Amino acid sequence: MIGLETISVLMAKHGLAVLAPIAVLEGPIVTVIAAWLASQNMFSVWSVAIIVILADLVGDLGLYALGRWGLNRMPKKWRDKLGLSRARLVSAARHFQNKGIKTLVFGKLTHSAGAPVLVAAGVARMNVWVFLLTNLIATIPKSLAFVALGYWLGSHIGKIDSWLSKGSLILLVVIILGGTIWFFRRKRSHT
């Protein structure tokens, strides 16, 4: 992870040219910093919003590509260790055919589940156009919320970073706990 001060200095010195590549890697906190710099009249807030939305989609597409084309390059032994059997891949494909849009929106809005969901969409070979459109629709309000947060409260970047980290961790724990409970209830009902 790049330090918050380093990100701020890079954007202040080099402008929006560095925003997109950093936003692909770092996500929400970069959006908050860029929006705060926009509030200081260093950038146009609308330019920041458009760049972070596009950067988010590029990152999403990269994770999708990793799932779709990276899996074939992975040794079978590793796929087996990850539990990516043929049956499980077929099941994932069916899930994304039936509930792919809901799953993507959940992954995008929870942030904690984002990367695994995006990779899983690629593994399941979800239609790339449906994938991109769904992510665009989910990304716009999420990105605009972080732009607004940065624009109005960006001077408190350290606290915001802490909130984002803690919130993501709590959400991840809730997701894992919920998934574990669901798994054991499902297993119990089938026995």
N, C-alpha and C positions, 0 to 999 in steps of 0.2 A: 504494500500500500504506500502510495506517495503521501508525504506529510501535507497537512492542511496549509501550512505557511508556504511550502514549496509550490503547491498548486496555485495559491493566490499570487505569488510572485511571478510565476510563469505566465499566468493569464494577464496580469497587469503589464508585464513587459512585452509580451508577444501578441496580445490581443486574442481575438476569436480564433485565430489560426491554430492555437493549441487546445482550444476548448473541445473540439470534436474527438480527437484521439484520446484525450484524458477522460472525457465523459464516457467513452466506450468502456474504458477500464474501471473507472471509479464510481460512476453512476450518480445517485442522488446528491451526495455531498458536493460534488463538482457543480451540479446545477444550482445548489444553494449559493456557493461561492460566486459563480458567474452572475447570478441574479443580484447578489449584493453589490458586485462591481458595477452592474448596470444601474443600480440605484445611486451609485456615486458618479454617474454620467460617464463611465468609461466605455460602455457598450449600449447598444439598443436592447431593451428588454425583449423585444420581439425577435431580434436576431438570436439572442440567447435561447429563447423558447424553441425556435425552429431547429437550431443546431442540436440542442440536447434531445429533442424528439427524434431527429434523424440518427443521431449517434446511438440512441437506445435501440432503434430498429436494426442498425448495423450490428450491434452487440448481440441482439436476439438472433439475427440471421447466422451469425458466427456459431452460436451455441446449437442452433438447429442443424447447421452443416456438420458440426462435430458429431452429433447424434446420427445424422443420415449417412454421411460418408466416412466418418472416422471409425465407426464400429467395424466396418469391413477390414480395416487395416489393423485392428486389434487382434492379437493372437487368440485363438480359440480358448486356450487355457485361461486367459484373463477374462474373456467373456463368460466362461463357465463359473469362475470365481465371483464375478459380479452378479451371477444369477440370470444372465441374459440367454437363456435357452431359447430354442426355436418356438416352443409353446408360449413362453412368456412374451416374446416379441409379437407373436400373432395376437395374443391377448391385448397387448399395448396398442397395436394397430386398430383393433376393434374398439377399444376404449376411445381412441382419438377420432375414430369415425363417428361414434355416437355422442361423445361428450367432450370433444376436443376444444371447442370454443369456450365452454365453461371452465375447463381445466386450465387453458391458457390465461383467461382473465383472472382466475384464482392465483396462478403463479405470478402474474404481473403485479397484481395489487397487494399480494402478501410480501413481496420482495424476497423473503427468506426461502420460499419454494421456487423462486423464479428460474434459476439456472437448471436444476434437475428437470423441471417441467419442460423447459425449452429444448433441452437435449432429448428428453423422452419424445417430444413431438417429432423431432428428426428421426429418432430410432423407429418410430411408428410410421414414418414416411407420410406424415400429414401433408395435404396439399399445400405447397409453399405459398400460393396466393391467398388462401384462406388463413394460413398462419400469419402472413404479413399484415393483412387487413385487420385481423383480430387484435394483433399486437399494437397496430397503429391506434385503433379505437381505444384500447386499454391504456396505451402510453400517453396519449394526449392529456387526459385529466390528471394523471399521476405526475407527469412532467410539469404541467402548469401549476399544480399544487406546490411542488418544490420550488418553482420559480417565484411564486407568490411568497412562500416562506422565506426564501433568501432575500427577496426584494425588501420585505418589511422587517425581518428579524435577522438578517445576515450578519449584523455586527456581533451577534452572539454565536458565532460559528462553532466554537468549542462545545458549547452546551447542545447545540443542534446535532453535532456529530455524535455526542454522547447519547442523546435521545434516539437518534437513528440506530446506533449500535445496540443499545439496550432493547429498543422496540423490536429490532430484527431478531435478536436472541430470544426474547420472550415469545415472539411469534413462532420461531423455529421450534422451541420447546413445546408450545401448544400444538403445533402441527404434528410433531413426532408423537406426543402423548395421545392426541386424537387418533392418529393412524394406528398406533399400537392397540388402543382400546377397540377400534373398529376391527382390526385384524383378529384379535382374540375372540371377540363376539361372533364374528363371522365363522371362525374356526369351530367355536363351540356349537353354533347352530347347525353346522354341517356334520357333526359327529353324533 
